[in-house]
Amino acid sequence: MKSSFFLRNMAKTVTILAVAVCFVFSGCECPECEHENNGLTVPGVVENITVTTGDGQVDLTWGVPLNDGGSPITGYELTRDNWATKESKTASERSHTFSGLSVGSHTFKVRAVNEQGAGAAGVAVTVFTVKEVEVAPGPTVPGAVENLTVTVGVGEVSLEWEAPSDNGGSAITGYELTMDDWANKVTKTASQLSHTFTGLAAGVQYTFKLRAVNAQGEGATGIAVTVVTECNCEPVEPADGVLINGVVWSAYNVDAPGTFVTARENFGMYYQFDRAVGVSTTDPITFSPTNGTWRSPVYDVPATGWAASNDPSPTGWRVPTLQEFEKLNETAKVSREWVTENGVAGRRFTDLENGNSIFLPAARCRNNNGVFDYPDAYDPIGYYWSSTSYSTSSGHIMNFHYNGTYLSTSDARSAFTIRPVKE
């Protein structure tokens, strides 16, 4: 698969000094107590983005993603600097103008949306602008190259460009390109306006820089492009977790003690507070280990919380604390969306700074008597234990449904799912 985008500098009363483009190719009154992949995912990155600068404004146009995730594109979202404030477009609207811009640095992001949710912010464009200044007469180094086209393939990245409109008053003698650092560079003649970097690792991020040269020297690095090479492989969740608001979360629920589920929408097993005995999510009730039993009543919850010796999380992981759930629910830094993944409803939590997200399925629970409880008004509901105790017979939890996310407490006899964090 190949993808391209274009940068076009058409400055009027502002001068574009640099443009950077990033391709970034997820008792208890238990009152309200969906696994093979169907192939439906959020869409891939948008294609053929064009940036045009003007007097205090930036115009963005783009094409539809090559990969719609198996679900029709329903629209697009754009933001300047932060996803906390965004512009929405319909599926047929593929352009937007940001106007009233001040002199300085502005970052714009665009992503596609389908019924599964918003795709990754695959394209981010940072534009640096300054006022035009008078320069002394005589030749200078050239300005930035123009109309750069970047084509990303499996293990390779191709760049094509045009000569700068400003040659500094001296003929262009060539071009220089580098991958990551100017200590190692590729040189081209004045008539060579393309280059392909090959032998790159698939699915890895690289940064390329390009500048024009004349008799006065090298021009400023007017274009810097950061891309992730294509990968002929199925996407996988990071084994080392997902960083959200300073906490590294697993992408999966805990299944049997010491193991994870195999898909992010799978529920896993239920657990009572401060116990390493897994309880089945289906009836008749079964346990893991098989000689496990239902604990009732309980009045011995330690004040220090869930003991490490009773933690069912896989090695290197643990049950999260109440404070870590509070960071996951910090609305200024994390968005919380009610979505469906592969037919399973739940909440997607997304870091507004780095775009990382995790999906927590609404797995329901067993109440303090071990019975499923499906209240009609809000079903399905997700219940997740924290490791923080509340009393000698209860602990803190996070629960959510389509109408909100809450931090509360529950009887320790109730059995809920666990989404661990990195130790």
N, C-alpha and C positions, 0 to 999 in steps of 0.2 A: 504494500500500500504506500502511496506517496501523497504528500500534502504540501501545499504551497501557500505563501502569502506575499503581499507586496507592500512596500513602504514607498510613498510618493511625497516628496517635499515640494510644496507649492506655496512657500511663505510669501506673505505680502508685507505687512509692517513688522513682523517678528522674524527672527532668524532661528532656524532649528540647528542647535549645535550637536545634539546627539539623540539617537533613538535606540532604545533597547527593547527587544522583543523576546518574550519568554514562552516556550512551549512546555507545558508541564503535563509531556506525553508519558481513596469510606472508608377459754380463751381468746387468738387473733380474731378480730372481727372481720378479717379478710373480706370486707363487704363487697368487693368486686375482684373477685379473685380471677406459620403456617409453617428426603427432601431434595429431590433432585432439581438442578437448575433448569428453569424453563427457557433460558436464553435471553430473558428480558433484562436489560440494564439501562442505566442512564446513558445519554448520548455521548459520543466522542467529541473531540475538539472541533470548533468551526474551521472552515477552510477559506483560503484566499482572502485574508483580511487586508484591506487597503486603508492606509492612514494618510489623510490630506490635511495639512496645517494651513491656517489662514490668520486673519487679523483677530487675535483673541479667541480663536476657536480651533477645534479639531474635529474633522469629519471621519467617521468610521463606517466602512461597508464590509460585508463578509458573505461567504457562501455557506450553504448547509453542510453539516458534518458528513463525511463519508460513511460513518457508522452512526445510525440513529438508535442503536441499542435494541433494535427489534420492535420499537414502538414509535409511531409518527411523532415528529417534532411538533410541539404545541406552541413554542415561542422561544424568545431569547431574553437574557438578562445582561445588563451592562452596569458597570459601576466606575466611579472615579475614586481611586485610592482605597476604598473599603466597602465590603459587601453589606455593611450595615445600612447603607443607602444605595438603592439601585433603581435603574430604569428598566421597564418591561416592554417587550415588543411581541407582536403576534408572529406566527410562523411565516407569514408573507412579508413582514417588515425586516429588512436586513441592512438597515443603515441608521445612523444616528449622529447628530451634531451636538457636541458639548461646546457651549458658547460662554461668553463673559469670563474667559480665563485670564488670570493674572500672569505676569512674567514670572517664570520659575519652572519647577518640576511638577508634572502631572502624570499619574499612572491610570490607565484605562484597562478594564478587563471585560471580556465578553464570554458568555457560555450559553449553550443550547439547553433546552428543557423538553422533556417528554413526560409521559404519565408516571414514569418511575422516579422522576425528580430532576434536579439540575445537574448537568454534567460538570466535570472539573473545569476550572477556569483555565482552559488550555492555552489561551493567548492573553498575554499582558503586555501593554505597550507603554513605555515611559518616555515622555517627550520633555526635553529641556529647552526652554526658550529664553532668549535675552533680547534686550533692545539693540537695534542696529546702532553701530558706532562709526564715527569717522576714522578712517585709517590713513596713515601716511602714504603718499604715492610711492610707487615702485613695486617690484614683484615680491610676493610672499609665498608661503607654502599653500598648497591647494586646499579647497574646502572638502566637505564630505562627499563620497560617492553617492549616486542617486539610484532610485528605482531598483533596489535590491530585491531579488527573488530567491527564496530559500526553499529547496525541495528536500524533504526528509525521506530516506528509504531505510531498508534493513541494513544496518551496519555502514551507512554512508550518508553524507550530507553534501548537496550541491548548491553552490552560490553563483548567481549571475548578477551583474550590475552594469550601470552606465557611468560614464565619466562625470566628474563634478561639473556643475554649471559654472562654478568659480574655480579656475585653474591657478589663481593667485597671480595672474599676469605673466605666467611662465608655462610653457607647454608641459603637459603631463608626460613623464618619462616611464611610468610604470605603476604597479600596485603591489602592496604587501598584505599578506593574510597570515593569521596565526590561529592556532587552536589553544586557547587558554592563556598562553604567555608569549610575549614578543621575543623571548630568548630563542625560540624556534619559530622561524617564519618561512612562508612560501612567497617567492617573488614572481611577478608577471610583467610582461612588456605592456606598453601603452595600448596595443591592439588586442591583448588578451583580457577578455572581460568575463571570464568564468573560471571556476575551479571546483573539483570534487574531492572532498576528503573521504578516503575509503579505509577499510579495515577497522572500522569502529565497532565497539561492542554494542550489541543490540540492547535496546531498552535502557541506555545509559545517557546521562546528561552531559553535554559538551557546550563550551562557549567559543564562538568564532568572532574574530575582529578583522576589519578590513579598512585600509587607508590608501589614499592616492599619494604619488610622489612626483615632484618636479625638481628642477635644478636647485631650488631653495631648500629642499628637504622633504621630510615626510609630513603629510597633513595630519590633522587631528584624527583620532579614531572615531570617525563620525558614525560608524555603525558597529554595534555589538549585538550578536544574536546568540541566545541560549536556547538549545533545543534538546529534546530527548529522542534518540533514534528509535525507529520502529522495531517491534519485536514480534517474530512469528511464533507467538506462544499465547496460551490462555492467561488472562490476568490472574494474579494470585495476591492474597492478602499478605502484608509484610509480616514475616515470622517474628520480628522484633517489636511488633506493636505499632500503635498509631498515636502520635503525639497530638494531644488536644489541650490547649490552655495549660501547658506545663506538666501534664500527667500523661504517661504512656499507657494506653488501654489496649487490651486484647481485642481483635476483630471478631472473636467467637465466645460463646457461652461455655461454661464448664459442663461436660457430660458426666460420665462415670468418674469417680475420684481419680485425679491425676491425669485426666484427658480432656481434650476439647471436642466440640461438635465439628462436623466436616463442612458445614455451610453456615454463613453468617445469619441466615434466617432460622436455623434450627434452634429449638428451645433448649436442649440439653436436659439435665435432670434437676429436680427440685431438692433443696436442702433445708433442714431446720437450722436455726441459729446455733453456731458453735458446734456443728457436727460435720463429720466427714462421711456420712452415710447418704448415698444418692437415692432419691425417691422417684419412681417412674412418673411420666406425664400422662400416662394412660392407665385405665382400669382393666383388669384388677391390679391393685397396687403391688409393685415389686421393688426390691431394694438392691443396691450395689454398695458393699458386698452382699451376696445373697442371704447371709445370716443376719442382715440388719433388721432393726425393729423401729416402730414408731415411738417416739419419746413423748410421753404425756403422763402427768403434768411436769412442769419444770420451774424451779425457783432457784437455780444455781448458775445463772448467767454471770460470768466474771465481770467485775467492774472495768477490767482492762480490755474487755472486748473479746472478739473471736481469737481463740488461742491458735498459734502457729501450728501446733501439733494436730489440730482438728481442721486445718484448712484443706479443702478438697481440690484446690487449684493445682494445675500442673507445675512442675518444678520451675522456679524462677518467677512465678506469679503468685498473687495473693488476693484475698477479698478486699475490695476498696474500702477506705474509711469514709465517714460522713463528710469530712472536709473535702475529699476528692470528688464526691458527688456534688458538693456545693460548687466546685470549680467547673464541673461539667454543665452546671445549670446557671453559670454566670452569663446573663443575657447580653451584656456589653461585649462579650468575647466569643460566645458560642451560640449558634442558632439551633433551634429544636423544631423539626418538621415531622408531622404525622404523614407517613408514606407507606407504600406497599412494596415489598421486595419478593419476587417469585411467589406471589399470592399470599404472603404473610404480612399482616399489618404491624406497625411498630413506629418507633421514633428514630429519626436520623439526627445525630448531633454533629455539627460542623464547626470547626475552628475558623472564625472569621478572618484571622490573620494569615494562616498557611493553607487553608482550604481542605485540610484533612477531615475525614468524617468516619463515624462508626454507626452501624445500625443495630438497635436493640429491639428484638421481636417482643411483641406483647404476648408473653408466654402464659399469662394467667397464673394460678397457684393452687395449692391445696390448703384448705383452712386448718384451724387448730385441731380438728378431728380427722384430718387426712382426706377430706372430701373436696372434690372440685366444686367451685362456686362460680356460676356464670350470671352475674346480674345483667338484666336486659338493657338497662339505661346506658351503660358505658362499655359493655363488652365489645372487643377484647381489651384487657388491661394488662400491663406489664408490671411485675413486682420484682425488685432486685435488692438483695441484702447488702448492707454495708457491714463492716466488721466492728462498728462502734455500738456498744451496749447502751441501753437507755435505763433499764432497771434490772433487778435480779431475775426478771421473767420476760424481758422484751429487748428488742434492738431497733436501731434506726434503719430505715429503708428508703429507696426511691421507687415511686410508682407513677404510672402515666397511662393516659388513654387519649382518645382523639381530641379531647377538649383541654388538655393541660398536662403538666409534669409537676410532681409534688415530692417534697421530702417529709416523711412522717415516721411513725413508729409502728411496731407490730409485735404481737405475742410470739415468743421464741418457738412455740410449737408449730406455727405455720411454716409451710415449706415453699420457698421461693427460688427463682433462678439466680445464678451468679455470673457477673461479667467482671473478670479479674483485671488487675493492673500489674504493671511490671514492678518487681521488687527493687 
